[in-house]
Structure formats: C-alpha cells, structure tokens
Amino acid sequence: MEYLPQDPAILVSSINMLLRDEEFDTLESLCCFYDREPAELMATLEKEGYVYSEAQKQFRPIGYDD
C-alpha cells in the first residue's frame, strides 16, 4: 500500500490490517511510514466514531469496550 485511504471505513480497516498482520509494531511506526501524525489520525477517526485501543492495537467503535 503506497498511501493511506481517505475513506474513513477503508482507512480503519487498512490500519487495523497493517497492525494485525504485524507490518508495523505500533501506530506511531505506521504513521511515520505514511508521513502522518498519530494524533491527527486519531482525531480524524474519532470524528467518525472510532477510538484507538493501545491494548488491542486497533481502532474500535466508540463504546465497543464499555
């Protein structure tokens, strides 16, 4: 993958796949590779209803773990 998708649903799926398949160890390393700021990416996806779980190493729907 040469760039991160713009569509929020595809972006979440892509990030979770890259982290799950151990292409990247952390969200920070993934963001560094794609020249994105982790805080900006998390803020963008939070607006779309997703929050990053450090324990699970994935974006999850807000309220999923409640």
Biopython code that builds the backbone (N, CA, C, O; Angstrom):
import numpy as np
from Bio.PDB.StructureBuilder import StructureBuilder

atoms = [
    (1, "MET", "N", (0.848, -1.159, 0.000)),
    (1, "MET", "CA", (0.000, 0.000, 0.000)),
    (1, "MET", "C", (0.903, 1.234, 0.000)),
    (1, "MET", "O", (1.764, 1.380, 0.868)),
    (2, "GLU", "N", (0.704, 2.113, -0.968)),
    (2, "GLU", "CA", (1.558, 3.284, -1.110)),
    (2, "GLU", "C", (1.093, 4.475, -0.281)),
    (2, "GLU", "O", (1.888, 5.356, 0.045)),
    (3, "TYR", "N", (-0.187, 4.503, 0.060)),
    (3, "TYR", "CA", (-0.731, 5.616, 0.833)),
    (3, "TYR", "C", (-1.923, 5.109, 1.639)),
    (3, "TYR", "O", (-2.484, 4.054, 1.344)),
    (4, "LEU", "N", (-2.297, 5.869, 2.653)),
    (4, "LEU", "CA", (-3.464, 5.508, 3.450)),
    (4, "LEU", "C", (-4.720, 6.030, 2.763)),
    (4, "LEU", "O", (-4.727, 7.159, 2.273)),
    (5, "PRO", "N", (-5.767, 5.240, 2.720)),
    (5, "PRO", "CA", (-7.015, 5.654, 2.076)),
    (5, "PRO", "C", (-7.643, 6.857, 2.775)),
    (5, "PRO", "O", (-7.374, 7.105, 3.950)),
    (6, "GLN", "N", (-8.468, 7.594, 2.064)),
    (6, "GLN", "CA", (-9.164, 8.754, 2.619)),
    (6, "GLN", "C", (-10.512, 8.379, 3.219)),
    (6, "GLN", "O", (-10.942, 9.001, 4.191)),
    (7, "ASP", "N", (-11.184, 7.381, 2.667)),
    (7, "ASP", "CA", (-12.486, 6.959, 3.175)),
    (7, "ASP", "C", (-12.311, 6.401, 4.588)),
    (7, "ASP", "O", (-11.499, 5.499, 4.792)),
    (8, "PRO", "N", (-13.064, 6.927, 5.579)),
    (8, "PRO", "CA", (-12.869, 6.512, 6.972)),
    (8, "PRO", "C", (-13.018, 5.013, 7.216)),
    (8, "PRO", "O", (-12.213, 4.441, 7.950)),
    (9, "ALA", "N", (-14.004, 4.365, 6.633)),
    (9, "ALA", "CA", (-14.208, 2.929, 6.852)),
    (9, "ALA", "C", (-13.052, 2.116, 6.276)),
    (9, "ALA", "O", (-12.590, 1.160, 6.899)),
    (10, "ILE", "N", (-12.595, 2.490, 5.112)),
    (10, "ILE", "CA", (-11.473, 1.780, 4.488)),
    (10, "ILE", "C", (-10.174, 2.093, 5.225)),
    (10, "ILE", "O", (-9.300, 1.234, 5.343)),
    (11, "LEU", "N", (-10.049, 3.326, 5.720)),
    (11, "LEU", "CA", (-8.871, 3.719, 6.486)),
    (11, "LEU", "C", (-8.751, 2.891, 7.764)),
    (11, "LEU", "O", (-7.675, 2.375, 8.066)),
    (12, "VAL", "N", (-9.842, 2.760, 8.514)),
    (12, "VAL", "CA", (-9.833, 1.958, 9.737)),
    (12, "VAL", "C", (-9.467, 0.509, 9.417)),
    (12, "VAL", "O", (-8.626, -0.088, 10.089)),
    (13, "SER", "N", (-10.088, -0.036, 8.417)),
    (13, "SER", "CA", (-9.814, -1.418, 8.028)),
    (13, "SER", "C", (-8.349, -1.599, 7.631)),
    (13, "SER", "O", (-7.714, -2.578, 8.023)),
    (14, "SER", "N", (-7.823, -0.670, 6.867)),
    (14, "SER", "CA", (-6.434, -0.760, 6.410)),
    (14, "SER", "C", (-5.451, -0.667, 7.566)),
    (14, "SER", "O", (-4.505, -1.451, 7.647)),
    (15, "ILE", "N", (-5.676, 0.294, 8.462)),
    (15, "ILE", "CA", (-4.779, 0.447, 9.606)),
    (15, "ILE", "C", (-4.816, -0.796, 10.483)),
    (15, "ILE", "O", (-3.774, -1.318, 10.878)),
    (16, "ASN", "N", (-6.018, -1.266, 10.785)),
    (16, "ASN", "CA", (-6.140, -2.455, 11.622)),
    (16, "ASN", "C", (-5.477, -3.672, 10.977)),
    (16, "ASN", "O", (-4.858, -4.479, 11.671)),
    (17, "MET", "N", (-5.601, -3.809, 9.663)),
    (17, "MET", "CA", (-4.964, -4.919, 8.957)),
    (17, "MET", "C", (-3.442, -4.808, 9.043)),
    (17, "MET", "O", (-2.764, -5.798, 9.315)),
    (18, "LEU", "N", (-2.908, -3.618, 8.813)),
    (18, "LEU", "CA", (-1.459, -3.435, 8.856)),
    (18, "LEU", "C", (-0.903, -3.707, 10.253)),
    (18, "LEU", "O", (0.180, -4.276, 10.390)),
    (19, "LEU", "N", (-1.630, -3.308, 11.278)),
    (19, "LEU", "CA", (-1.191, -3.573, 12.648)),
    (19, "LEU", "C", (-1.372, -5.048, 13.007)),
    (19, "LEU", "O", (-0.500, -5.640, 13.642)),
    (20, "ARG", "N", (-2.484, -5.638, 12.608)),
    (20, "ARG", "CA", (-2.770, -7.044, 12.928)),
    (20, "ARG", "C", (-1.771, -7.981, 12.251)),
    (20, "ARG", "O", (-1.278, -8.926, 12.868)),
    (21, "ASP", "N", (-1.482, -7.714, 10.998)),
    (21, "ASP", "CA", (-0.589, -8.590, 10.241)),
    (21, "ASP", "C", (0.884, -8.302, 10.512)),
    (21, "ASP", "O", (1.770, -8.811, 9.825)),
    (22, "GLU", "N", (1.128, -7.471, 11.534)),
    (22, "GLU", "CA", (2.465, -7.159, 12.010)),
    (22, "GLU", "C", (3.360, -6.512, 10.961)),
    (22, "GLU", "O", (4.579, -6.685, 10.971)),
    (23, "GLU", "N", (2.737, -5.768, 10.060)),
    (23, "GLU", "CA", (3.529, -4.951, 9.142)),
    (23, "GLU", "C", (4.221, -3.843, 9.943)),
    (23, "GLU", "O", (5.333, -3.422, 9.627)),
    (24, "PHE", "N", (3.515, -3.381, 11.002)),
    (24, "PHE", "CA", (4.040, -2.334, 11.874)),
    (24, "PHE", "C", (3.796, -2.738, 13.316)),
    (24, "PHE", "O", (2.771, -3.341, 13.632)),
    (25, "ASP", "N", (4.743, -2.405, 14.197)),
    (25, "ASP", "CA", (4.633, -2.751, 15.610)),
    (25, "ASP", "C", (3.689, -1.823, 16.369)),
    (25, "ASP", "O", (3.003, -2.242, 17.301)),
    (26, "THR", "N", (3.666, -0.560, 15.956)),
    (26, "THR", "CA", (2.880, 0.443, 16.669)),
    (26, "THR", "C", (2.178, 1.371, 15.684)),
    (26, "THR", "O", (2.528, 1.444, 14.506)),
    (27, "LEU", "N", (1.187, 2.069, 16.201)),
    (27, "LEU", "CA", (0.509, 3.079, 15.387)),
    (27, "LEU", "C", (1.497, 4.180, 15.003)),
    (27, "LEU", "O", (1.425, 4.724, 13.901)),
    (28, "GLU", "N", (2.410, 4.505, 15.903)),
    (28, "GLU", "CA", (3.400, 5.548, 15.630)),
    (28, "GLU", "C", (4.310, 5.167, 14.463)),
    (28, "GLU", "O", (4.606, 6.006, 13.613)),
    (29, "SER", "N", (4.753, 3.915, 14.416)),
    (29, "SER", "CA", (5.621, 3.493, 13.305)),
    (29, "SER", "C", (4.856, 3.481, 11.987)),
    (29, "SER", "O", (5.409, 3.828, 10.943)),
    (30, "LEU", "N", (3.590, 3.083, 12.029)),
    (30, "LEU", "CA", (2.752, 3.120, 10.831)),
    (30, "LEU", "C", (2.601, 4.562, 10.336)),
    (30, "LEU", "O", (2.752, 4.837, 9.146)),
    (31, "CYS", "N", (2.302, 5.475, 11.260)),
    (31, "CYS", "CA", (2.130, 6.882, 10.891)),
    (31, "CYS", "C", (3.421, 7.486, 10.348)),
    (31, "CYS", "O", (3.396, 8.270, 9.398)),
    (32, "CYS", "N", (4.536, 7.123, 10.947)),
    (32, "CYS", "CA", (5.823, 7.621, 10.472)),
    (32, "CYS", "C", (6.072, 7.169, 9.031)),
    (32, "CYS", "O", (6.520, 7.960, 8.200)),
    (33, "PHE", "N", (5.787, 5.917, 8.739)),
    (33, "PHE", "CA", (5.984, 5.384, 7.396)),
    (33, "PHE", "C", (5.133, 6.128, 6.370)),
    (33, "PHE", "O", (5.597, 6.412, 5.266)),
    (34, "TYR", "N", (3.877, 6.448, 6.735)),
    (34, "TYR", "CA", (2.963, 7.123, 5.808)),
    (34, "TYR", "C", (2.961, 8.640, 5.975)),
    (34, "TYR", "O", (2.106, 9.330, 5.420)),
    (35, "ASP", "N", (3.921, 9.154, 6.740)),
    (35, "ASP", "CA", (4.076, 10.594, 6.947)),
    (35, "ASP", "C", (2.786, 11.245, 7.460)),
    (35, "ASP", "O", (2.331, 12.262, 6.937)),
    (36, "ARG", "N", (2.212, 10.626, 8.500)),
    (36, "ARG", "CA", (1.010, 11.154, 9.156)),
    (36, "ARG", "C", (1.293, 11.295, 10.633)),
    (36, "ARG", "O", (2.113, 10.558, 11.180)),
    (37, "GLU", "N", (0.634, 12.220, 11.282)),
    (37, "GLU", "CA", (0.750, 12.391, 12.724)),
    (37, "GLU", "C", (-0.253, 11.484, 13.427)),
    (37, "GLU", "O", (-1.434, 11.503, 13.078)),
    (38, "PRO", "N", (0.180, 10.689, 14.408)),
    (38, "PRO", "CA", (-0.760, 9.813, 15.120)),
    (38, "PRO", "C", (-1.933, 10.575, 15.737)),
    (38, "PRO", "O", (-3.075, 10.122, 15.651)),
    (39, "ALA", "N", (-1.667, 11.715, 16.352)),
    (39, "ALA", "CA", (-2.737, 12.489, 16.999)),
    (39, "ALA", "C", (-3.761, 12.972, 15.966)),
    (39, "ALA", "O", (-4.963, 12.963, 16.230)),
    (40, "GLU", "N", (-3.286, 13.387, 14.803)),
    (40, "GLU", "CA", (-4.189, 13.852, 13.740)),
    (40, "GLU", "C", (-5.041, 12.706, 13.212)),
    (40, "GLU", "O", (-6.235, 12.871, 12.962)),
    (41, "LEU", "N", (-4.425, 11.557, 13.048)),
    (41, "LEU", "CA", (-5.141, 10.374, 12.559)),
    (41, "LEU", "C", (-6.194, 9.930, 13.580)),
    (41, "LEU", "O", (-7.325, 9.609, 13.213)),
    (42, "MET", "N", (-5.819, 9.915, 14.855)),
    (42, "MET", "CA", (-6.775, 9.524, 15.901)),
    (42, "MET", "C", (-7.929, 10.518, 15.993)),
    (42, "MET", "O", (-9.077, 10.117, 16.186)),
    (43, "ALA", "N", (-7.637, 11.805, 15.856)),
    (43, "ALA", "CA", (-8.697, 12.822, 15.904)),
    (43, "ALA", "C", (-9.642, 12.681, 14.722)),
    (43, "ALA", "O", (-10.857, 12.801, 14.877)),
    (44, "THR", "N", (-9.093, 12.428, 13.552)),
    (44, "THR", "CA", (-9.909, 12.246, 12.353)),
    (44, "THR", "C", (-10.851, 11.064, 12.514)),
    (44, "THR", "O", (-12.037, 11.162, 12.198)),
    (45, "LEU", "N", (-10.326, 9.948, 13.003)),
    (45, "LEU", "CA", (-11.153, 8.752, 13.134)),
    (45, "LEU", "C", (-12.106, 8.832, 14.320)),
    (45, "LEU", "O", (-13.158, 8.192, 14.315)),
    (46, "GLU", "N", (-11.747, 9.613, 15.335)),
    (46, "GLU", "CA", (-12.675, 9.798, 16.460)),
    (46, "GLU", "C", (-13.936, 10.529, 15.983)),
    (46, "GLU", "O", (-15.037, 10.234, 16.449)),
    (47, "LYS", "N", (-13.777, 11.470, 15.066)),
    (47, "LYS", "CA", (-14.931, 12.167, 14.482)),
    (47, "LYS", "C", (-15.842, 11.204, 13.739)),
    (47, "LYS", "O", (-17.038, 11.456, 13.597)),
    (48, "GLU", "N", (-15.274, 10.100, 13.265)),
    (48, "GLU", "CA", (-16.037, 9.101, 12.516)),
    (48, "GLU", "C", (-16.553, 7.974, 13.414)),
    (48, "GLU", "O", (-17.187, 7.034, 12.935)),
    (49, "GLY", "N", (-16.276, 8.074, 14.727)),
    (49, "GLY", "CA", (-16.819, 7.104, 15.661)),
    (49, "GLY", "C", (-15.879, 5.978, 16.062)),
    (49, "GLY", "O", (-16.327, 4.927, 16.520)),
    (50, "TYR", "N", (-14.576, 6.191, 15.892)),
    (50, "TYR", "CA", (-13.585, 5.167, 16.239)),
    (50, "TYR", "C", (-12.580, 5.715, 17.238)),
    (50, "TYR", "O", (-12.218, 6.891, 17.192)),
    (51, "VAL", "N", (-12.138, 4.859, 18.129)),
    (51, "VAL", "CA", (-11.114, 5.218, 19.101)),
    (51, "VAL", "C", (-10.025, 4.151, 19.048)),
    (51, "VAL", "O", (-10.305, 2.977, 18.808)),
    (52, "TYR", "N", (-8.773, 4.573, 19.275)),
    (52, "TYR", "CA", (-7.659, 3.637, 19.214)),
    (52, "TYR", "C", (-7.490, 2.936, 20.550)),
    (52, "TYR", "O", (-7.443, 3.590, 21.592)),
    (53, "SER", "N", (-7.400, 1.624, 20.531)),
    (53, "SER", "CA", (-7.135, 0.816, 21.722)),
    (53, "SER", "C", (-5.678, 0.374, 21.671)),
    (53, "SER", "O", (-5.288, -0.445, 20.838)),
    (54, "GLU", "N", (-4.887, 0.931, 22.575)),
    (54, "GLU", "CA", (-3.469, 0.557, 22.645)),
    (54, "GLU", "C", (-3.316, -0.919, 23.012)),
    (54, "GLU", "O", (-2.432, -1.599, 22.491)),
    (55, "ALA", "N", (-4.173, -1.416, 23.909)),
    (55, "ALA", "CA", (-4.102, -2.815, 24.339)),
    (55, "ALA", "C", (-4.383, -3.774, 23.184)),
    (55, "ALA", "O", (-3.729, -4.809, 23.061)),
    (56, "GLN", "N", (-5.350, -3.432, 22.343)),
    (56, "GLN", "CA", (-5.713, -4.290, 21.218)),
    (56, "GLN", "C", (-4.919, -3.972, 19.945)),
    (56, "GLN", "O", (-4.935, -4.744, 18.987)),
    (57, "LYS", "N", (-4.231, -2.835, 19.946)),
    (57, "LYS", "CA", (-3.520, -2.347, 18.764)),
    (57, "LYS", "C", (-4.450, -2.266, 17.553)),
    (57, "LYS", "O", (-4.141, -2.760, 16.469)),
    (58, "GLN", "N", (-5.619, -1.614, 17.780)),
    (58, "GLN", "CA", (-6.558, -1.442, 16.677)),
    (58, "GLN", "C", (-7.542, -0.322, 16.997)),
    (58, "GLN", "O", (-7.760, 0.035, 18.155)),
    (59, "PHE", "N", (-8.124, 0.216, 15.935)),
    (59, "PHE", "CA", (-9.217, 1.166, 16.101)),
    (59, "PHE", "C", (-10.495, 0.366, 16.287)),
    (59, "PHE", "O", (-10.739, -0.619, 15.591)),
    (60, "ARG", "N", (-11.305, 0.809, 17.239)),
    (60, "ARG", "CA", (-12.568, 0.136, 17.553)),
    (60, "ARG", "C", (-13.679, 1.177, 17.615)),
    (60, "ARG", "O", (-13.406, 2.350, 17.872)),
    (61, "PRO", "N", (-14.910, 0.777, 17.387)),
    (61, "PRO", "CA", (-16.017, 1.734, 17.501)),
    (61, "PRO", "C", (-16.092, 2.287, 18.928)),
    (61, "PRO", "O", (-15.901, 1.558, 19.901)),
    (62, "ILE", "N", (-16.370, 3.570, 19.032)),
    (62, "ILE", "CA", (-16.524, 4.194, 20.353)),
    (62, "ILE", "C", (-17.614, 3.476, 21.100)),
    (62, "ILE", "O", (-18.697, 3.251, 20.559)),
    (63, "GLY", "N", (-17.341, 3.106, 22.354)),
    (63, "GLY", "CA", (-18.306, 2.396, 23.190)),
    (63, "GLY", "C", (-18.224, 0.890, 23.074)),
    (63, "GLY", "O", (-18.910, 0.190, 23.819)),
    (64, "TYR", "N", (-17.418, 0.365, 22.177)),
    (64, "TYR", "CA", (-17.309, -1.083, 21.969)),
    (64, "TYR", "C", (-16.877, -1.815, 23.242)),
    (64, "TYR", "O", (-17.371, -2.904, 23.533)),
    (65, "ASP", "N", (-15.971, -1.225, 23.983)),
    (65, "ASP", "CA", (-15.410, -1.881, 25.157)),
    (65, "ASP", "C", (-16.127, -1.537, 26.456)),
    (65, "ASP", "O", (-15.709, -1.981, 27.526)),
    (66, "ASP", "N", (-17.205, -0.749, 26.381)),
    (66, "ASP", "CA", (-17.926, -0.356, 27.602)),
    (66, "ASP", "C", (-18.776, -1.463, 28.150)),
    (66, "ASP", "O", (-19.440, -1.284, 29.171)),
]
sb = StructureBuilder()
sb.init_structure("model")
sb.init_model(0)
sb.init_chain("A")
sb.init_seg("    ")
for serial, (resi, resn, name, xyz) in enumerate(atoms, 1):
    if name == "N":
        sb.init_residue(resn, " ", resi, " ")
    sb.init_atom(name, np.array(xyz, "f"), 0.0, 1.0, " ", f" {name:<3s}", serial, name[0])
structure = sb.get_structure()
